[in-house]
Amino acid sequence: MYKPVVIIGVGEMGGVFARGILRSGYPLYPVTRAMDPMTVAAAVPKPEFVLVAVAEQDLHATLANIPPAWRDRLVLLQNELLPRDWRDYPFTDPTVISVWFEKKRGQDTKVLLPSPVHGPHAQAIQEALGQLDIPCRVVDSDAAMEYELLRKNVYILTTNIAGLESGGTVNELWRDHEALARAVADEVMQVQATLVDHPLPHARLLEGMLEAFDGDPEHKCTGRSAPARLKRALAQADAAGLQVPTLRQLGTTL
């Protein structure tokens, strides 16, 4: 018998992982908004792992309330995730996945690229997604995983923020508004570099973003989160003393 798995947050994305985890043979214990994690931890003190699948804006409130018994077995999957998001907490080597598929209400899962995962529970996550025919690849180092997180951040921030002006799909963004996309991507990378405290490989990250464009050319650039992403990027730029004129112009327009 496998140990149970705990999942915090059972929305659209959490539901995908839950289905794969169940198909892998793990008993599953969900933690919803109405439930106290400490109460669940008392009943399930040593799960195989604890998947944190809450919305981005709920991440830090959730991490601040992780029961001590679970701190050495976390799996994190949020957008805009970077090592600084978990390093200030007393966690031991969390597993991290950069999700390159989407799941919206009433729609099947759509894959853009294989999702990279790194950490002690990477194989279990790869197996769970494999049960659903969702490609996932294990990354073998912290540095490689940081790059993958940065690549996803550059993709989602560039498309969301540039899309506030361009609208349309990622294919149309690059075809008809390449200068805008490049300017936004460059400034996004400037901001991201301050969040990881070292220079970034701009050319490689741009190539990685374009690979994701090719994975789903008809992917819409913007969604409900786009204005909040721009405001967050501008706040981070302000904190770092960055000029980022393209982002500021888009912020003024917004």
Buried (B, 14 or more C-beta within 10 A) or exposed (E): EEEBBBBBBBEBBBBBBBBBBBEBEBBBBBBEEEEEBEEBBEEBEEBBBBBBBBBBEBBBEBBEEBBEBBBBBBBBBBBBBBBEBBEEEEBEBBBBBBBBBBBEEEEEBBBBBBBBBBBBBBEBBBBBBBBBEBEBEBBEEEEEBBBBBBBBBBBBBBBBBBBBBBEBBBBBBBEEBEEBBBBBBBBBBBBBBBBBEEEBEBEEBBEBBBEBBEBBEEBBBBBEBBBEBBEBBBEBBEEEEBEBEBBBEBBEEE
